[in-house]
Structure formats: C-alpha cells, structure tokens
Amino acid sequence: MRNWPTGGILACTVLAGIGLAGCSGGASPTAIRGALTAIGSPVQKDPIRAWSNAWTKDNNATSLNYSPDGADVGISALSTGQAYFAALDAPLTPDQQDQTQAACGPSGAFSVPVSVTTLGVAFNMPSIRSLKLTPDVLAGIFTGTVTRWDAREIATINPGVTLPSGDIIPVTATTPSAETTAATTYLSTAADWTAGVVDAWPTPENGQAVKKQTDVAEELDQTAGAIAFMDLGSIGTRFDTALLPFGGGFVRISKDSSALGAQQGSTRTTPTGVEFTLPETSEQGYPLGVVNYQAFCRSYKNPQLAGLVKSWGKFVLSSDGQVASTYFANVASPGEDAIREARTLIQTIGAAQ
C-alpha cells in the first residue's frame, strides 16, 4: 500500500497550509486499537486509502484492510460479519437493512454519504482548447451518430474554435460501474439517448471497449481522438476536459466547481440513514458524479469494536478527514447538512447489550 504523506508532522504541515488546524489533538494515539476489515465499491478505493493512511497514523494501534470487490459484496460481507463496514455507490435500501439485522442487531445497518467522485469528459486531442460539449452532442458521440471532431454539431457550439477533421473514438468499459450510471444519467437528458440510465455502456460501432473503468485512462492516453467519461482523480493533469452545461453556462470540471456543485445538493434522513443527492442543475457548479456511501452497524459485538468503527466513521466525516480525501483523492465533500446529519448517526454506534 502506498503511504500518502499524511499524519504526524508532515500531515499537520500540509493540512495547515490549506486551512486546517488541530491535527493530532484529542484522544491518545493508542486509545483506539484494532484491525478493521471493509469491503465495497472500487470507486472508493482512493478516498479510503487517503482516510486510512491519515486515520492509522493518528491512531497508531489501528489498521484497515479494504477490498474493492463491489458494493453488493460489501453488503453481503457486512450482513455476515465478514466486514465491519461496507462502501456503497448508493444509499442502503430497506431490504439491505433487513439483511444486516443478524450481524448488526434488530435495527440493522445504516448508511451515510462520505464523498462525491466527480466525473469529467476527457479527450485525447491536443489541438483543441476549451471545447464545449452538450448532453445532445455527447449522446451522439456515444451512440455513434457524431463521429468526427469537426462535425457540424460540435462546430455549432464552439464558434471560433479550429476543430480537426479526425475521427472521434469513444472509450467505454464493459464491466458495470457506478461511473457509467452517473454518465448515462447525464446523457439521459438528451432526446437522442435511448439507452436510458444503465450501469454498463452500449458500445457504439466506432468505439473502443475496455474491461474495467480503471482501464479507460490508459486506452484514452494511447488512442488519438479518443473521448471518455472519467473521474477527476484519473484525469488529473494528464488530459484536457470538455466544458459541460448543467442548466446554465458551460462549466469546467475542477475541485472548486465540483465542491460548489456538491454544496448545492439536497439532504434527507430516512430510516436507513442519510441520503444526499447532487443537484440536477447548477449555474456555476459541476454536479456530475457518484455520491459515495458507507454502511455501518448500529450495534457491534463488543465495546472495543464499536469504538474502533465509530472512530473510523468520525474521522472520515471530520474536517481533517474530508480535507484529506479532497486533497489526496480528488473527491468532493457532500453538503454541510449531509455531513452534519451523518456525524449524528455515527455517534449512535454502540455495542450489543
């Protein structure tokens, strides 16, 4: 596991430099002990790594083993006591809550939003700058009806931009993923997108398919003229991205625009936990992404385990935790209301009587 430079003196220096104070105050580093096992969504691999490195350095008698085997596998593991929390791509459902009662007690588990993985439209065409794309044009690209970079549909919304005459090659992953669900949710606002909201891409004839979402970046990098939906962390500084509209002007993906989009989301508390929804429209924010959740038992088998899990949940939702995941994993924080209500639920974690 790669050790991010968090925790200790270096973490305090870095986090203080971006406006965070109070790195290692409070409980003794040895007050919380034990090993956590968690299973769930591959989308959360990077933020969980960032949280884990910071949490275990602040609590040096702890460890976390995370297996990104899928959200469904995570729920199953939580329900059978093989995992102490599950990382999900959506809020816990009532049926899933009932499924966890044997391991988590009569009240079952609950889920809370912990981060937002933002998706951008990245492309490998260095000659284009500040490219604007709409859901209608993207629908054409990903269904194979818009096949050239200088197509009339693209030129119309990019006046004054010199467009090359090369082929557009959409890159998609065949394995179902939460990222595909989010991308097709955005495309479903276009009249010409007939596939609906799906978790696996329908591959256009002119496209290039890879197995997993994690394979998309390499394929995009190697294919001139390629385009793909990718998370902000994978995009980094490696690819240029299209400006997209969300009901107002065109917005470029960035940490700031992603944070603004997330802060405009809505929160509600249900019997299964806290639910957070990104806004459908935004003038300046960039609200395209996957809301990440973690599911916890309300009751664990003993006080030590309950304290260990609660320590993890509290850190993830703390200011330190949210800054760590934003800084090191390029994810956004859910809205302030969602964080506040999620913290309240984490405080209810206890041990079986």
Phi, psi and omega in degrees: 000133179287133179267104175294150182281067178240165180082163176060203185295318183294318179298317180299321179295313182295310185291325176295327180293341177248025168095019182245131181246164171074061188289312189235032179283171174095223188296155175297145179302338181260006181290330179252126183228151171130172181247127177262141172242131180221149180223146176166212191295136173297336181298332183268007184303312183289312178297324178295324176297318179295314178298316183298314180297319180289316182295314183289335177281330174281337179231084195284004174255020182239164173208160177224129173247113182247129178246114182277062186270358180119150183297319180297320177295323179298315179297317179298318180293320177297322183290336181254006179078012179273349175222150182265342166207160181238140177262123189240160176261359183204163179298153175300136178267162176303320179296319178294323178298316178299323181297333184269359187298325182298321182269332189251001182094175187303330181277349180069202181264172172220161179234151178223148176285138183238338180192171176231121176269113185274140180251137174239168175256104182262150180214154180250080178210080189303338184283351182257136176233144176053047180287133176254135177224147179248165175303323179297315180291319178297322177299319177296319180296315186273002169248355175088015177264340172248110192241353182236145181293335178260024179299150181304321182299324179281319182297324183299322182265003178230058181298138179084354179266128177280116183256134178287164184263015183286168178286146171266130180239098178290133179253126182225158179257140181277334180286132178303143180205159176292329178297319178295321177301315180295318181295315181286338172296318177294316180293333183292351174282351179268137182297328184275357178270105186259354183284342182077194178273115183227160179259359176226132186290136164281114188283122176289158183299329182268009185263177178235120182261138172240171186284306187243160176300328180290347178271350188295317185300316181296318180295319179298318182295329185267355188240107177296133180087003183281157178215146183198155168277127181217156178284156185300322180297320179287329178292310180049227175256011187281328185231153169277159183228154178278147172277133184240151176263146177229047180099350179228227178283179179279137185235136176269139177293136176196170176299320182292313181291328176293317179297319179295317178300317181293322181294343179268005180284175182242151185234141170214148178254131182236175176299341180262358178138206181256132178244136180234132183236127175293148181291150177283331180229154177198137180285317184235345179278167181238088188262043179251114181176187180249125174278123182264137181237155168234138181252133182233151170288147171284333183226131176247167193289339178207162183299325181296316180292319178300317179294324179295312180294318179298320178301316178300308182300318180296321180292314181305320184268000179283168176300317179299315182295316182293323176293320180299315182289325177293316185287318187260340183239001175060035174253160178261160175274144169299170181300160183301321178297319180296316179297315182297313181291327177294318177300321179299318179292322179300325180295341180278352179297132181213189181254152178298140181278000000 
